[in-house]
Amino acid sequence: MWFDFSFGLGALVIVVILAAASIKILREYERAVVFLLGRFQAVKGPGLIIIIPVIQQMVRVDLRTVVLDVPPQDVITRDNVSVKVNAVVYFRVVDAQHAIIQVVNFLEATSQLAQTTLRAVLGKHELDELLSEREKLNLDIQAILDSQTNAWGIKVSNVEIKHVDLNETMVRAIARQAEAERERRAKVIHAEGELQAAEKLLQAATMLAQRTEAMQLRYLQTLTQIAVDMIGQLLTKKEPQ
């Protein structure tokens, strides 16, 4: 009798343990990739699911957007300038089955792919393009990553280049270049002003040459201006000290 009671109690405990182990609760943003005897069976969730212990195994997959910080990469641009560039990648799992079956660790794989893609894309551009066309480069990197991670069930939604670090020598060179550019623009503006003034003088000379009386009026106006200047100088000299 005692043996039967102990056996029944043990069986009840085992059943309770197995039942507790078989009940799984998945959050709204989670999915379970279920394997039956090692073979893929289904993607389940969210909510309450039943997993038969030993026979079935499951792997949880988070479907939320992952923010991946790409560490600084040493990049040599097309004009042979060495810079350090880091970026941030936004991606999420859209196919839990492929994310688990097609790649060993999709987080690590995406991180490594982002690093190599960042170096490859930026190495094809010059430093000026890297500094001024950052939005275009972001789109290029995002498109390449998205196409390559599609087989893993991953969607890359955005890529942002965060920092471009230059050494002190290059910073000073860029400052000198900017200063020379400002001087060039100043000289060009001055030359354009001289050209416009010469064109206006030529137009005035042409108009005066067409009418003789206009030349005479201009001559008289010049004499009047000279006389006014001379009278002003004489009055200045006669003022009491």
C-alpha positions in Angstrom: 0.0 0.0 0.0 2.8 2.4 0.9 4.6 1.4 -2.2 1.6 2.2 -4.4 1.2 5.6 -2.7 4.8 6.5 -3.2 4.7 5.4 -6.8 1.6 7.4 -7.5 3.0 10.5 -5.8 6.2 10.1 -7.9 4.3 9.7 -11.1 2.2 12.8 -10.2 5.4 14.8 -9.6 6.9 13.7 -12.9 3.7 14.6 -14.7 3.6 18.1 -13.1 7.3 18.7 -14.0 6.8 17.6 -17.6 3.6 19.7 -17.9 5.5 22.8 -16.5 8.4 22.2 -18.9 6.1 21.8 -21.9 4.2 25.1 -21.4 5.9 28.1 -22.9 4.7 31.7 -23.0 6.0 33.9 -25.8 5.7 37.7 -25.7 4.1 39.7 -28.6 7.5 40.4 -30.1 8.9 36.8 -29.8 8.6 33.8 -32.0 9.6 30.1 -31.3 11.3 28.1 -34.0 10.3 24.5 -33.1 12.3 21.4 -34.1 10.8 17.9 -33.9 13.6 15.3 -33.4 16.1 17.8 -34.9 14.0 18.7 -38.0 12.3 22.0 -38.4 8.6 21.7 -37.7 7.0 25.2 -37.4 7.3 28.8 -36.2 5.0 29.3 -33.3 3.8 32.2 -31.1 3.1 34.6 -29.6 1.1 33.5 -26.6 0.9 30.1 -25.0 2.5 27.1 -26.8 3.0 23.5 -25.9 6.5 21.9 -26.4 6.9 18.2 -25.8 10.0 17.7 -23.8 12.9 15.7 -25.3 11.0 15.2 -28.6 10.7 18.9 -29.4 13.1 21.8 -29.0 12.5 25.5 -29.5 14.7 28.6 -30.1 13.3 32.0 -29.2 13.7 34.8 -31.7 13.3 38.5 -30.9 11.5 40.4 -33.7 12.2 43.9 -32.4 14.5 46.3 -34.2 18.1 45.8 -33.1 20.5 48.8 -32.9 23.9 47.5 -33.9 26.9 49.8 -33.1 29.6 49.2 -35.7 33.0 49.8 -34.0 35.5 52.3 -35.6 37.0 51.0 -38.8 40.3 52.0 -40.4 39.4 53.1 -43.9 41.7 54.3 -46.7 39.8 56.5 -49.1 40.3 56.6 -52.9 42.6 59.6 -52.5 44.8 57.6 -50.0 43.6 59.4 -46.8 43.4 57.2 -43.7 40.4 57.8 -41.5 38.5 56.1 -38.7 34.8 55.7 -39.3 32.1 54.2 -37.1 28.4 53.7 -37.8 25.1 52.4 -36.5 22.9 49.8 -38.2 19.2 49.3 -37.6 17.8 45.9 -38.5 15.2 43.3 -37.4 14.3 39.7 -38.0 11.4 39.3 -40.5 11.8 35.5 -41.0 12.6 33.6 -37.8 13.0 30.3 -39.6 15.8 31.6 -41.9 17.4 33.6 -39.1 18.0 30.4 -37.0 18.5 27.8 -39.8 20.5 29.7 -42.4 23.1 31.3 -40.2 24.8 30.3 -37.0 24.5 33.6 -35.2 22.7 36.3 -37.1 23.7 39.1 -34.7 27.4 38.4 -35.1 27.1 37.7 -38.8 25.3 41.0 -39.4 27.9 42.8 -37.3 30.9 41.4 -39.3 29.1 42.0 -42.6 28.4 45.6 -41.6 32.1 46.2 -40.8 33.4 44.8 -44.1 30.7 46.6 -46.1 31.5 49.9 -44.4 35.2 49.6 -45.3 34.5 48.4 -48.9 32.0 51.2 -49.7 33.9 54.1 -48.2 37.2 53.0 -49.7 35.7 53.7 -53.2 35.1 57.4 -52.4 37.3 60.4 -51.8 37.5 62.2 -48.5 35.5 65.2 -49.8 32.7 62.8 -50.8 32.9 61.1 -47.4 32.4 64.4 -45.6 29.8 66.0 -47.9 27.7 63.1 -49.2 27.1 61.2 -46.1 23.4 60.6 -46.8 24.2 59.0 -50.2 26.8 56.7 -48.6 24.3 55.7 -45.9 21.8 54.6 -48.5 24.5 52.7 -50.5 25.6 50.8 -47.4 22.0 50.1 -46.4 21.1 48.7 -49.8 24.2 46.4 -49.9 23.6 45.1 -46.4 19.9 44.5 -47.0 20.5 42.5 -50.1 23.1 40.3 -48.5 21.1 39.7 -45.3 17.9 38.9 -47.1 18.8 35.2 -47.2 19.1 35.2 -43.4 15.6 36.6 -42.9 16.9 40.0 -41.8 15.7 43.4 -43.0 18.2 46.3 -42.7 16.1 49.4 -42.3 18.7 52.1 -41.9 22.4 52.8 -41.7 23.9 56.0 -40.2 27.6 57.0 -40.3 28.3 58.5 -36.9 31.8 59.8 -36.8 34.7 60.4 -39.3 37.9 60.9 -37.3 40.9 62.5 -39.0 44.4 62.9 -37.7 45.7 66.3 -36.8 47.8 66.7 -40.0 44.8 66.1 -42.2 42.7 68.6 -40.1 45.3 71.3 -40.6 45.5 70.5 -44.3 41.8 70.8 -44.7 41.9 74.2 -42.8 44.5 75.5 -45.2 42.5 74.3 -48.1 39.4 76.1 -46.8 41.4 79.3 -46.3 42.8 79.1 -49.8 39.3 78.5 -51.2 38.0 81.7 -49.5 40.9 83.7 -50.9 40.2 82.4 -54.3 36.5 83.3 -54.1 37.5 86.8 -52.9 39.8 87.3 -55.8 37.2 86.0 -58.3 34.5 88.4 -56.8 37.0 91.3 -57.1 37.8 90.4 -60.7 34.1 90.1 -61.6 33.5 93.6 -60.1 36.4 95.1 -62.2 34.9 93.4 -65.3 31.5 94.8 -64.7 32.9 98.3 -64.1 34.9 98.1 -67.3 31.8 97.1 -69.2 29.8 100.0 -67.8 32.6 102.4 -68.7 32.7 101.1 -72.2 28.9 101.5 -72.6 29.2 105.1 -71.2 32.0 105.9 -73.6 30.1 104.5 -76.5 27.0 106.6 -75.7 29.1 109.8 -75.3 30.8 109.2 -78.6 27.5 109.0 -80.4 26.4 112.5 -79.3 28.8 115.5 -79.4 26.7 117.6 -77.1 26.7 114.8 -74.5 30.5 114.9 -74.4 30.4 118.7 -74.0 27.9 118.4 -71.1 30.1 115.8 -69.5 33.2 118.1 -69.9 31.3 121.0 -68.3 30.2 118.8 -65.4 33.8 117.8 -64.8 34.9 121.4 -64.8 32.2 122.3 -62.3 33.2 119.5 -60.0 36.9 120.7 -60.2 35.8 124.3 -59.4 33.8 123.2 -56.4 36.7 121.2 -55.0 39.1 124.1 -55.5 36.7 126.6 -53.7 36.3 124.1 -50.9 40.1 123.9 -50.4 40.5 127.7 -50.5 37.8 128.2 -47.8 39.5 125.6 -45.7 42.8 127.4 -45.8 41.2 130.8 -44.9 39.5 129.5 -41.8 41.1 131.1 -38.6 43.5 128.9 -36.8 
